[in-house]
Amino acid sequence: MLSPFDDRGDEPSHLLLANEAGDRCVWPAFAEVPAGWRTVLPASPHRTCLAALRQPAPSPHPSQGDAQ
């Protein structure tokens, strides 16, 4: 039996989530997004979500140079 976190090939089975602290995680697409988390990558294959997770996360807070 597959775990909800197992790779399911090309099936868009997972989301990439982030919280206000900038933490990110791969989450099963069928499950409700937990409170305090938001979707940053819509339903995609597991390997696509993992590749996105390995990329540096954008800062959850704009730098002072951005605030104008």
Residue, then its C-alpha position, 0 to 999 in steps of 0.5 A: m500500500l502506498s503512503p500519501f507521501d509516495d511518488r505516484g509518477d506523473e499524477p498531480s498528487h502533491l502540493l508545495l506548501a509554505n507558512e508565514a515563517g518560510d517553512r515549506c513542505v510537500w503535502p498530499a493534494f487530496a488532504e486539506v491544507p492545514a491552518g497557517w499554511r498556503t499553497v505555493l505550487p498547485a497539484s503537481p507530480h511528487r518529483t516536481c514538488l521535491a525539485a521546487l522544495r530543493q530550490p531556495a525559498p523566497s524570503p517571506h519578508p521583503s527586504q528593506g530595499d523593497a519597501q518604498 
